Amino acid sequence: MAVAQVMIHRPRIIFADEPTGLLDRRAGLQVMALLRGYCTEGSLVAATHNSEILSEADVVISMRDGRITDAKDGA
């Protein structure tokens, strides 16, 4: 529901903190499909521990203890 509420306003950037964190795998994939589809109209910045999300990212920035440890092109 929260994803739909954000997307309806068509922001240029969506910031998502653990967008699949409390979801089962199937629901998480559905949410990510919605957010991925949105990227044609805007940008998505997601903070996550879910490696499945990382595999589809354009850019992956890794952090540890508040510091950037790695930055690379995704997919």
Secondary structure, DSSP 8 states (H G I E B T S, - for coil): -HHHHHHTT--SEEEEESTTTTS-HHHHHHHHHHHHHHTTTSEEEEE-S-HHHHTT-SEEEEEETTEEEEEEE--
